[in-house]
Amino acid sequence: MSDYYERDDLKKFAEIGKDAPELAEKFFDYYAAVFAEGELTEREKALIALAVAHAVQCPYCIDAYTTSCLEKGSNLAEMTEAVHVTNAIRGGASLVHGLQMRKLAEKVSL
């Protein structure tokens, strides 16, 4: 194995249910329901998923939702903007936790 992450593993995702088929079926049924057209379009859901994939840093999800976004009509500019939204939220979350550090440092310093 040359890399820990192997792109072809994504095609084998359904095999995750091999030893727990009932649980896998429940997950895949739920997953399909979540991504079905609803109040949000399938395209909008794919863009959200692409952003979340970057937030959780899942290379398999990034591959899957890049493809899904393109198939559902998103363009590279929209997808890039979604990734920037992820970055803004992640960066802001890191910064706002700095308040916790500051409060503790001020308390300990007294």
Contacts in CASP RR format, 6 or more apart in sequence:
PFRMAT RR
TARGET T0000
AUTHOR 0000-0000-0000
METHOD contacts of the structure
MODEL  1
MSDYYERDDLKKFAEIGKDAPELAEKFFDYYAAVFAEGELTEREKALIAL
AVAHAVQCPYCIDAYTTSCLEKGSNLAEMTEAVHVTNAIRGGASLVHGLQ
MRKLAEKVSL
5 59 0 8 1.000
5 60 0 8 1.000
7 63 0 8 1.000
9 60 0 8 1.000
10 60 0 8 1.000
10 63 0 8 1.000
10 64 0 8 1.000
13 60 0 8 1.000
14 24 0 8 1.000
14 28 0 8 1.000
16 24 0 8 1.000
17 23 0 8 1.000
17 24 0 8 1.000
17 25 0 8 1.000
34 45 0 8 1.000
35 42 0 8 1.000
35 45 0 8 1.000
35 46 0 8 1.000
35 49 0 8 1.000
36 42 0 8 1.000
40 48 0 8 1.000
41 72 0 8 1.000
42 72 0 8 1.000
43 69 0 8 1.000
43 72 0 8 1.000
43 73 0 8 1.000
43 74 0 8 1.000
46 65 0 8 1.000
46 68 0 8 1.000
46 69 0 8 1.000
46 72 0 8 1.000
46 74 0 8 1.000
47 69 0 8 1.000
47 74 0 8 1.000
47 78 0 8 1.000
47 79 0 8 1.000
47 82 0 8 1.000
48 82 0 8 1.000
49 61 0 8 1.000
49 65 0 8 1.000
49 68 0 8 1.000
50 62 0 8 1.000
50 65 0 8 1.000
50 66 0 8 1.000
50 68 0 8 1.000
50 69 0 8 1.000
50 79 0 8 1.000
50 82 0 8 1.000
50 83 0 8 1.000
51 82 0 8 1.000
51 83 0 8 1.000
51 85 0 8 1.000
51 86 0 8 1.000
52 61 0 8 1.000
52 86 0 8 1.000
53 61 0 8 1.000
53 62 0 8 1.000
53 64 0 8 1.000
53 65 0 8 1.000
54 62 0 8 1.000
54 83 0 8 1.000
54 86 0 8 1.000
54 87 0 8 1.000
55 86 0 8 1.000
55 89 0 8 1.000
55 90 0 8 1.000
66 79 0 8 1.000
69 78 0 8 1.000
69 79 0 8 1.000
70 79 0 8 1.000
END
